[in-house]
């Protein structure tokens, strides 16, 4: 199935065990997992989600959903900002879901991606300041 997550999984070449933890492989694995998660988010109405967050800023689940939708639409910075806002408000919300999702974004975007670098710095400031 061309272009599908399942197609990528079944067409992927076997990777030697010595290479499975290499940064590009880990990034590809994380990107595949995000694609699996983001399939539903890609069709989300970002305008409606923004409106929901604006009307009820305490609804962290709506903000989390907005972050997933923004990332699915390639708005990395917007997605990162939403998750950082959740962490700033409540680090422990939903068993640390915002932090975990942000780290998953960083893995998928790659360690050298400028948004990953910027986001990791801001996340560290929030968690350890």
N, C-alpha and C positions, 0 to 999 in steps of 0.2 A: 504494500500500500504506500504509494509514493507520497512523501510529505507528512505522513502520520507518525505519531509517537511509536505506535506498534511497528510500523515499517522501519523506523530507525533501529529499534531494538532487535528486530529479526535480521536486519541487514548488516548490523555492526560486525566488524571482523573480530575474531578472538584476540584478546590482548594478553600478552605474557604477564605472568604474575609479578614479575619484577618491575613492570611499568604501571600497574593498576593504581598506585598512589601518586604518580607523577601529576604535577599541577594541571597540565592540559586535560588529562584523563579525568581527574577529580572534577574539574570545571565542566567537562562535557557530561559527566554523570549527574552533576547538580542541575545543569541546564535541562537535561532530559526529565528529571524529577519535577522541575518547575513547569516544564511544558505539560506534563501530566496533570499537575495541579491547576495550571493556568487555563486549561481548555475551557472551563466554565466561566472563568473570570474574563476571558477575552470578549465575551458577548455581553458583559455587564454594562449597564448604563452609567458611565462615569459621572455624568451630570447629576443624575438622581442620587448616586452615592455621595457626591460632594454636598448636595442639598441636605441629605440625611445627617451627615456629619455636622454641617453648619447649624441645623435646627436642634441637634442633640449632641453637643460636644462630649458628653459623658458616655456616649455609646461607642465604646472602644471596639466592639465587634464590627460596627459599620466602618470605622476608620481602618481596621485591619482589612476588611473586604475591599475598601477603596484602594489600599496599598497593593493588594493582589491584582486588582483590575488595572491600575496604572502600570504596574510592571508588565502585565500581559500586553499592554498597548505600547510598550517600549519607553514609557516615561519613568526611567530609573530614578531620577532625582525626586520626582513626585512620590514614588513608592517609598523611597528611603525616608523622605521627610515625614510621611504619615507614620511609619513604624517608629522613627525616633521620637515623634510626638507622643505616641503611646507609651514608650519606655520612660520618657520624661515624666509623664503623668502617673504611671503605675508600672514599675519594673516587673512586678510579679504577676501582672494580669494574665489570666489563662495559662498559668504555669510557665510564664516567660515566653509565650508564643511570639510576641513581636520581636524579641531578641533572636529567637531561634530562626524565625523567618528571614530576618535581616541577614543573619550569618549565611543562610542558604542562598540568598540573593548574591552575597559577596562571592561565595564559592562558584555560583553559576556565571557571574560576570567575569570572574578571573581575578587573581591576586594583583595584577598590574593595571587593571581597569581604573581610570581616574576616579570614578564614582565609588568603587570599592575602597580605594585608599582614603578618600575623603570621608566616607561613611564609617570606616573602621576607626578613624581618628575621633570622630564625633561620638561614636558608640562608647569608646574607651573613656572619653571625658564624662559622659553621662553615668557610666557604671562605676568609675573609680574616683570621681571628684567629690 
